[in-house]
Amino acid sequence: MKNQNYILSFSNHDIPLQVLTMKDSYYIYIGNSNMSFDNLDMSIPTLGYVASSDLIDDIPNSYSKIISQSLTQKLNKPIFLSMNINDVTLLVNPMLVPFLEEKILSVLN
């Protein structure tokens, strides 16, 4: 296993990112300053499509499912993703998801 920690800067905010690389899958934490854990989505590659599920969902956040499904589709590996951003000014920014996905892919490749 390999653990990597980053601080991403986006729209004048610092966003903690933690990536745990396991043998055949990834765990990704996208956080906030208090490092809460309110959400966990899982996506797995199957024959012809990506299956996903909310494992923990204290805050409704479709972005975590969107990002985990996209990463699974691109990497063909199971993704466990916890996105814990509660700042509405960040969540309404349409560039947030593409930014996070691009940064995560650059870390994983």
CNS distance restraints for C-alpha pairs under 8 A (distance, minus, plus):
assign (resid   1 and name CA) (resid  20 and name CA) 6.84 0.50 0.50
assign (resid   1 and name CA) (resid  21 and name CA) 5.50 0.50 0.50
assign (resid   1 and name CA) (resid  22 and name CA) 4.80 0.50 0.50
assign (resid   1 and name CA) (resid  23 and name CA) 6.81 0.50 0.50
assign (resid   2 and name CA) (resid  20 and name CA) 5.65 0.50 0.50
assign (resid   2 and name CA) (resid  21 and name CA) 5.03 0.50 0.50
assign (resid   2 and name CA) (resid  22 and name CA) 6.81 0.50 0.50
assign (resid   3 and name CA) (resid  18 and name CA) 7.22 0.50 0.50
assign (resid   3 and name CA) (resid  19 and name CA) 5.79 0.50 0.50
assign (resid   3 and name CA) (resid  20 and name CA) 4.50 0.50 0.50
assign (resid   3 and name CA) (resid  21 and name CA) 6.38 0.50 0.50
assign (resid   4 and name CA) (resid  18 and name CA) 5.68 0.50 0.50
assign (resid   4 and name CA) (resid  19 and name CA) 5.18 0.50 0.50
assign (resid   4 and name CA) (resid  20 and name CA) 6.45 0.50 0.50
assign (resid   5 and name CA) (resid  16 and name CA) 7.44 0.50 0.50
assign (resid   5 and name CA) (resid  17 and name CA) 5.84 0.50 0.50
assign (resid   5 and name CA) (resid  18 and name CA) 4.50 0.50 0.50
assign (resid   5 and name CA) (resid  19 and name CA) 6.53 0.50 0.50
assign (resid   6 and name CA) (resid  16 and name CA) 5.92 0.50 0.50
assign (resid   6 and name CA) (resid  17 and name CA) 5.03 0.50 0.50
assign (resid   6 and name CA) (resid  18 and name CA) 6.28 0.50 0.50
assign (resid   7 and name CA) (resid  14 and name CA) 6.06 0.50 0.50
assign (resid   7 and name CA) (resid  15 and name CA) 5.49 0.50 0.50
assign (resid   7 and name CA) (resid  16 and name CA) 4.60 0.50 0.50
assign (resid   7 and name CA) (resid  17 and name CA) 5.95 0.50 0.50
assign (resid   8 and name CA) (resid  14 and name CA) 5.56 0.50 0.50
assign (resid   8 and name CA) (resid  15 and name CA) 4.94 0.50 0.50
assign (resid   8 and name CA) (resid  16 and name CA) 6.25 0.50 0.50
assign (resid   8 and name CA) (resid  17 and name CA) 6.93 0.50 0.50
assign (resid   9 and name CA) (resid  13 and name CA) 5.63 0.50 0.50
assign (resid   9 and name CA) (resid  14 and name CA) 4.73 0.50 0.50
assign (resid   9 and name CA) (resid  15 and name CA) 6.27 0.50 0.50
assign (resid  10 and name CA) (resid  14 and name CA) 6.49 0.50 0.50
assign (resid  10 and name CA) (resid  15 and name CA) 7.32 0.50 0.50
assign (resid  10 and name CA) (resid  96 and name CA) 7.83 0.50 0.50
assign (resid  11 and name CA) (resid  90 and name CA) 7.52 0.50 0.50
assign (resid  14 and name CA) (resid  32 and name CA) 7.85 0.50 0.50
assign (resid  14 and name CA) (resid  33 and name CA) 7.86 0.50 0.50
assign (resid  15 and name CA) (resid  30 and name CA) 6.93 0.50 0.50
assign (resid  15 and name CA) (resid  31 and name CA) 5.98 0.50 0.50
assign (resid  15 and name CA) (resid  32 and name CA) 5.84 0.50 0.50
assign (resid  15 and name CA) (resid  33 and name CA) 7.40 0.50 0.50
assign (resid  16 and name CA) (resid  29 and name CA) 7.78 0.50 0.50
assign (resid  16 and name CA) (resid  30 and name CA) 5.89 0.50 0.50
assign (resid  16 and name CA) (resid  31 and name CA) 5.11 0.50 0.50
assign (resid  16 and name CA) (resid  32 and name CA) 6.25 0.50 0.50
assign (resid  16 and name CA) (resid  33 and name CA) 7.36 0.50 0.50
assign (resid  16 and name CA) (resid  35 and name CA) 7.95 0.50 0.50
assign (resid  17 and name CA) (resid  28 and name CA) 7.25 0.50 0.50
assign (resid  17 and name CA) (resid  29 and name CA) 5.61 0.50 0.50
assign (resid  17 and name CA) (resid  30 and name CA) 4.77 0.50 0.50
assign (resid  17 and name CA) (resid  31 and name CA) 6.41 0.50 0.50
assign (resid  18 and name CA) (resid  28 and name CA) 5.73 0.50 0.50
assign (resid  18 and name CA) (resid  29 and name CA) 4.98 0.50 0.50
assign (resid  18 and name CA) (resid  30 and name CA) 6.69 0.50 0.50
assign (resid  19 and name CA) (resid  26 and name CA) 6.99 0.50 0.50
assign (resid  19 and name CA) (resid  27 and name CA) 5.87 0.50 0.50
assign (resid  19 and name CA) (resid  28 and name CA) 4.63 0.50 0.50
assign (resid  19 and name CA) (resid  29 and name CA) 6.47 0.50 0.50
assign (resid  20 and name CA) (resid  26 and name CA) 5.75 0.50 0.50
assign (resid  20 and name CA) (resid  27 and name CA) 5.02 0.50 0.50
assign (resid  20 and name CA) (resid  28 and name CA) 6.35 0.50 0.50
assign (resid  21 and name CA) (resid  25 and name CA) 6.50 0.50 0.50
assign (resid  21 and name CA) (resid  26 and name CA) 4.84 0.50 0.50
assign (resid  21 and name CA) (resid  27 and name CA) 6.63 0.50 0.50
assign (resid  22 and name CA) (resid  26 and name CA) 5.75 0.50 0.50
assign (resid  22 and name CA) (resid  27 and name CA) 7.75 0.50 0.50
assign (resid  24 and name CA) (resid  77 and name CA) 6.54 0.50 0.50
assign (resid  24 and name CA) (resid  78 and name CA) 7.28 0.50 0.50
assign (resid  25 and name CA) (resid  77 and name CA) 5.54 0.50 0.50
assign (resid  25 and name CA) (resid  78 and name CA) 4.89 0.50 0.50
assign (resid  25 and name CA) (resid  79 and name CA) 5.90 0.50 0.50
assign (resid  25 and name CA) (resid  80 and name CA) 7.85 0.50 0.50
assign (resid  26 and name CA) (resid  77 and name CA) 7.65 0.50 0.50
assign (resid  26 and name CA) (resid  78 and name CA) 6.58 0.50 0.50
assign (resid  26 and name CA) (resid  79 and name CA) 5.07 0.50 0.50
assign (resid  26 and name CA) (resid  80 and name CA) 6.14 0.50 0.50
assign (resid  27 and name CA) (resid  79 and name CA) 6.05 0.50 0.50
assign (resid  27 and name CA) (resid  80 and name CA) 4.62 0.50 0.50
assign (resid  27 and name CA) (resid  81 and name CA) 5.82 0.50 0.50
assign (resid  27 and name CA) (resid  82 and name CA) 7.99 0.50 0.50
assign (resid  28 and name CA) (resid  79 and name CA) 7.51 0.50 0.50
assign (resid  28 and name CA) (resid  80 and name CA) 6.18 0.50 0.50
assign (resid  28 and name CA) (resid  81 and name CA) 4.73 0.50 0.50
assign (resid  28 and name CA) (resid  82 and name CA) 6.21 0.50 0.50
assign (resid  29 and name CA) (resid  81 and name CA) 5.96 0.50 0.50
assign (resid  29 and name CA) (resid  82 and name CA) 4.82 0.50 0.50
assign (resid  29 and name CA) (resid  83 and name CA) 6.08 0.50 0.50
assign (resid  29 and name CA) (resid  84 and name CA) 7.85 0.50 0.50
assign (resid  30 and name CA) (resid  81 and name CA) 7.71 0.50 0.50
assign (resid  30 and name CA) (resid  82 and name CA) 6.05 0.50 0.50
assign (resid  30 and name CA) (resid  83 and name CA) 4.64 0.50 0.50
assign (resid  30 and name CA) (resid  84 and name CA) 6.02 0.50 0.50
assign (resid  30 and name CA) (resid  85 and name CA) 7.25 0.50 0.50
assign (resid  31 and name CA) (resid  35 and name CA) 5.61 0.50 0.50
assign (resid  31 and name CA) (resid  36 and name CA) 6.87 0.50 0.50
assign (resid  31 and name CA) (resid  37 and name CA) 7.92 0.50 0.50
assign (resid  31 and name CA) (resid  82 and name CA) 7.82 0.50 0.50
assign (resid  31 and name CA) (resid  83 and name CA) 6.00 0.50 0.50
assign (resid  31 and name CA) (resid  84 and name CA) 4.72 0.50 0.50
assign (resid  31 and name CA) (resid  85 and name CA) 5.66 0.50 0.50
assign (resid  32 and name CA) (resid  36 and name CA) 6.94 0.50 0.50
assign (resid  32 and name CA) (resid  84 and name CA) 6.20 0.50 0.50
assign (resid  32 and name CA) (resid  85 and name CA) 5.47 0.50 0.50
assign (resid  32 and name CA) (resid  86 and name CA) 7.44 0.50 0.50
assign (resid  35 and name CA) (resid  84 and name CA) 7.80 0.50 0.50
assign (resid  36 and name CA) (resid  84 and name CA) 6.42 0.50 0.50
assign (resid  37 and name CA) (resid  82 and name CA) 7.08 0.50 0.50
assign (resid  37 and name CA) (resid  83 and name CA) 7.97 0.50 0.50
assign (resid  37 and name CA) (resid  84 and name CA) 6.29 0.50 0.50
assign (resid  38 and name CA) (resid  56 and name CA) 6.85 0.50 0.50
assign (resid  38 and name CA) (resid  57 and name CA) 6.31 0.50 0.50
assign (resid  38 and name CA) (resid  58 and name CA) 5.15 0.50 0.50
assign (resid  38 and name CA) (resid  59 and name CA) 6.28 0.50 0.50
assign (resid  38 and name CA) (resid  82 and name CA) 7.57 0.50 0.50
assign (resid  38 and name CA) (resid  83 and name CA) 7.79 0.50 0.50
assign (resid  38 and name CA) (resid  84 and name CA) 6.08 0.50 0.50
assign (resid  39 and name CA) (resid  54 and name CA) 7.81 0.50 0.50
assign (resid  39 and name CA) (resid  55 and name CA) 7.53 0.50 0.50
assign (resid  39 and name CA) (resid  56 and name CA) 4.86 0.50 0.50
assign (resid  39 and name CA) (resid  57 and name CA) 4.64 0.50 0.50
assign (resid  39 and name CA) (resid  58 and name CA) 5.98 0.50 0.50
assign (resid  39 and name CA) (resid  59 and name CA) 6.56 0.50 0.50
assign (resid  39 and name CA) (resid  61 and name CA) 7.92 0.50 0.50
assign (resid  39 and name CA) (resid  82 and name CA) 5.18 0.50 0.50
assign (resid  39 and name CA) (resid  83 and name CA) 6.11 0.50 0.50
assign (resid  39 and name CA) (resid  84 and name CA) 6.44 0.50 0.50
assign (resid  40 and name CA) (resid  54 and name CA) 6.16 0.50 0.50
assign (resid  40 and name CA) (resid  55 and name CA) 5.37 0.50 0.50
assign (resid  40 and name CA) (resid  56 and name CA) 4.80 0.50 0.50
assign (resid  40 and name CA) (resid  57 and name CA) 6.49 0.50 0.50
assign (resid  40 and name CA) (resid  64 and name CA) 7.74 0.50 0.50
assign (resid  40 and name CA) (resid  80 and name CA) 6.73 0.50 0.50
assign (resid  40 and name CA) (resid  81 and name CA) 5.55 0.50 0.50
assign (resid  40 and name CA) (resid  82 and name CA) 4.33 0.50 0.50
assign (resid  40 and name CA) (resid  83 and name CA) 7.11 0.50 0.50
assign (resid  41 and name CA) (resid  52 and name CA) 7.13 0.50 0.50
assign (resid  41 and name CA) (resid  53 and name CA) 5.77 0.50 0.50
assign (resid  41 and name CA) (resid  54 and name CA) 4.52 0.50 0.50
assign (resid  41 and name CA) (resid  55 and name CA) 5.53 0.50 0.50
assign (resid  41 and name CA) (resid  56 and name CA) 6.93 0.50 0.50
assign (resid  41 and name CA) (resid  64 and name CA) 6.49 0.50 0.50
assign (resid  41 and name CA) (resid  65 and name CA) 5.88 0.50 0.50
assign (resid  41 and name CA) (resid  68 and name CA) 7.07 0.50 0.50
assign (resid  41 and name CA) (resid  80 and name CA) 5.69 0.50 0.50
assign (resid  41 and name CA) (resid  81 and name CA) 5.23 0.50 0.50
assign (resid  41 and name CA) (resid  82 and name CA) 6.30 0.50 0.50
assign (resid  42 and name CA) (resid  52 and name CA) 5.41 0.50 0.50
assign (resid  42 and name CA) (resid  53 and name CA) 5.42 0.50 0.50
assign (resid  42 and name CA) (resid  54 and name CA) 6.48 0.50 0.50
assign (resid  42 and name CA) (resid  55 and name CA) 6.90 0.50 0.50
assign (resid  42 and name CA) (resid  65 and name CA) 7.57 0.50 0.50
assign (resid  42 and name CA) (resid  68 and name CA) 6.79 0.50 0.50
assign (resid  42 and name CA) (resid  78 and name CA) 7.17 0.50 0.50
assign (resid  42 and name CA) (resid  79 and name CA) 5.65 0.50 0.50
assign (resid  42 and name CA) (resid  80 and name CA) 4.49 0.50 0.50
assign (resid  42 and name CA) (resid  81 and name CA) 6.36 0.50 0.50
assign (resid  43 and name CA) (resid  50 and name CA) 6.45 0.50 0.50
assign (resid  43 and name CA) (resid  51 and name CA) 5.53 0.50 0.50
assign (resid  43 and name CA) (resid  52 and name CA) 4.07 0.50 0.50
assign (resid  43 and name CA) (resid  53 and name CA) 6.59 0.50 0.50
assign (resid  43 and name CA) (resid  65 and name CA) 7.68 0.50 0.50
assign (resid  43 and name CA) (resid  68 and name CA) 5.80 0.50 0.50
assign (resid  43 and name CA) (resid  69 and name CA) 5.52 0.50 0.50
assign (resid  43 and name CA) (resid  72 and name CA) 6.27 0.50 0.50
assign (resid  43 and name CA) (resid  78 and name CA) 5.59 0.50 0.50
assign (resid  43 and name CA) (resid  79 and name CA) 5.29 0.50 0.50
assign (resid  43 and name CA) (resid  80 and name CA) 6.66 0.50 0.50
assign (resid  44 and name CA) (resid  50 and name CA) 5.70 0.50 0.50
assign (resid  44 and name CA) (resid  51 and name CA) 5.39 0.50 0.50
assign (resid  44 and name CA) (resid  52 and name CA) 6.32 0.50 0.50
assign (resid  44 and name CA) (resid  69 and name CA) 7.76 0.50 0.50
assign (resid  44 and name CA) (resid  72 and name CA) 6.26 0.50 0.50
assign (resid  44 and name CA) (resid  76 and name CA) 7.79 0.50 0.50
assign (resid  44 and name CA) (resid  77 and name CA) 6.42 0.50 0.50
assign (resid  44 and name CA) (resid  78 and name CA) 4.30 0.50 0.50
assign (resid  44 and name CA) (resid  79 and name CA) 6.54 0.50 0.50
assign (resid  45 and name CA) (resid  49 and name CA) 6.43 0.50 0.50
assign (resid  45 and name CA) (resid  50 and name CA) 4.72 0.50 0.50
assign (resid  45 and name CA) (resid  51 and name CA) 6.40 0.50 0.50
assign (resid  45 and name CA) (resid  72 and name CA) 6.26 0.50 0.50
assign (resid  45 and name CA) (resid  73 and name CA) 6.80 0.50 0.50
assign (resid  45 and name CA) (resid  76 and name CA) 5.76 0.50 0.50
assign (resid  45 and name CA) (resid  77 and name CA) 6.26 0.50 0.50
assign (resid  45 and name CA) (resid  78 and name CA) 6.43 0.50 0.50
assign (resid  46 and name CA) (resid  50 and name CA) 5.72 0.50 0.50
assign (resid  46 and name CA) (resid  51 and name CA) 6.64 0.50 0.50
assign (resid  49 and name CA) (resid  73 and name CA) 7.84 0.50 0.50
assign (resid  50 and name CA) (resid  69 and name CA) 6.31 0.50 0.50
assign (resid  50 and name CA) (resid  72 and name CA) 6.98 0.50 0.50
assign (resid  50 and name CA) (resid  73 and name CA) 6.48 0.50 0.50
assign (resid  51 and name CA) (resid  69 and name CA) 7.70 0.50 0.50
assign (resid  52 and name CA) (resid  65 and name CA) 7.27 0.50 0.50
assign (resid  52 and name CA) (resid  69 and name CA) 6.86 0.50 0.50
assign (resid  53 and name CA) (resid  65 and name CA) 7.78 0.50 0.50
assign (resid  54 and name CA) (resid  65 and name CA) 7.63 0.50 0.50
assign (resid  57 and name CA) (resid  61 and name CA) 7.86 0.50 0.50
assign (resid  61 and name CA) (resid  65 and name CA) 7.64 0.50 0.50
assign (resid  61 and name CA) (resid  83 and name CA) 7.79 0.50 0.50
assign (resid  62 and name CA) (resid  66 and name CA) 6.22 0.50 0.50
assign (resid  63 and name CA) (resid  67 and name CA) 6.03 0.50 0.50
assign (resid  63 and name CA) (resid  83 and name CA) 7.73 0.50 0.50
assign (resid  63 and name CA) (resid  97 and name CA) 6.88 0.50 0.50
assign (resid  64 and name CA) (resid  68 and name CA) 6.03 0.50 0.50
assign (resid  64 and name CA) (resid  81 and name CA) 6.38 0.50 0.50
assign (resid  64 and name CA) (resid  82 and name CA) 6.61 0.50 0.50
assign (resid  64 and name CA) (resid  83 and name CA) 5.47 0.50 0.50
assign (resid  65 and name CA) (resid  69 and name CA) 5.98 0.50 0.50
assign (resid  65 and name CA) (resid  81 and name CA) 7.81 0.50 0.50
assign (resid  66 and name CA) (resid  70 and name CA) 6.16 0.50 0.50
assign (resid  67 and name CA) (resid  71 and name CA) 6.09 0.50 0.50
assign (resid  67 and name CA) (resid  97 and name CA) 7.00 0.50 0.50
assign (resid  67 and name CA) (resid 101 and name CA) 6.38 0.50 0.50
assign (resid  68 and name CA) (resid  72 and name CA) 6.06 0.50 0.50
assign (resid  68 and name CA) (resid  79 and name CA) 5.80 0.50 0.50
assign (resid  68 and name CA) (resid  80 and name CA) 6.98 0.50 0.50
assign (resid  68 and name CA) (resid  81 and name CA) 6.00 0.50 0.50
assign (resid  69 and name CA) (resid  73 and name CA) 6.12 0.50 0.50
assign (resid  69 and name CA) (resid  79 and name CA) 7.83 0.50 0.50
assign (resid  70 and name CA) (resid  74 and name CA) 6.23 0.50 0.50
assign (resid  71 and name CA) (resid  75 and name CA) 5.85 0.50 0.50
assign (resid  71 and name CA) (resid  76 and name CA) 7.80 0.50 0.50
assign (resid  71 and name CA) (resid  79 and name CA) 7.16 0.50 0.50
assign (resid  71 and name CA) (resid 101 and name CA) 7.42 0.50 0.50
assign (resid  71 and name CA) (resid 105 and name CA) 7.58 0.50 0.50
assign (resid  72 and name CA) (resid  76 and name CA) 5.06 0.50 0.50
assign (resid  72 and name CA) (resid  77 and name CA) 5.28 0.50 0.50
assign (resid  72 and name CA) (resid  78 and name CA) 5.85 0.50 0.50
assign (resid  72 and name CA) (resid  79 and name CA) 5.99 0.50 0.50
assign (resid  73 and name CA) (resid  77 and name CA) 7.73 0.50 0.50
assign (resid  85 and name CA) (resid  90 and name CA) 7.77 0.50 0.50
assign (resid  85 and name CA) (resid  91 and name CA) 7.40 0.50 0.50
assign (resid  86 and name CA) (resid  91 and name CA) 7.47 0.50 0.50
assign (resid  87 and name CA) (resid  91 and name CA) 6.39 0.50 0.50
assign (resid  88 and name CA) (resid  92 and name CA) 6.08 0.50 0.50
assign (resid  89 and name CA) (resid  93 and name CA) 6.72 0.50 0.50
assign (resid  90 and name CA) (resid  96 and name CA) 6.89 0.50 0.50
assign (resid  91 and name CA) (resid  96 and name CA) 6.97 0.50 0.50
assign (resid  95 and name CA) (resid  99 and name CA) 5.98 0.50 0.50
assign (resid  96 and name CA) (resid 100 and name CA) 6.12 0.50 0.50
assign (resid  97 and name CA) (resid 101 and name CA) 6.04 0.50 0.50
assign (resid  98 and name CA) (resid 102 and name CA) 6.03 0.50 0.50
assign (resid  99 and name CA) (resid 103 and name CA) 6.23 0.50 0.50
assign (resid 100 and name CA) (resid 104 and name CA) 6.06 0.50 0.50
assign (resid 101 and name CA) (resid 105 and name CA) 6.09 0.50 0.50
assign (resid 102 and name CA) (resid 106 and name CA) 6.22 0.50 0.50
assign (resid 103 and name CA) (resid 107 and name CA) 6.36 0.50 0.50
assign (resid 104 and name CA) (resid 108 and name CA) 6.21 0.50 0.50
assign (resid 105 and name CA) (resid 109 and name CA) 6.01 0.50 0.50
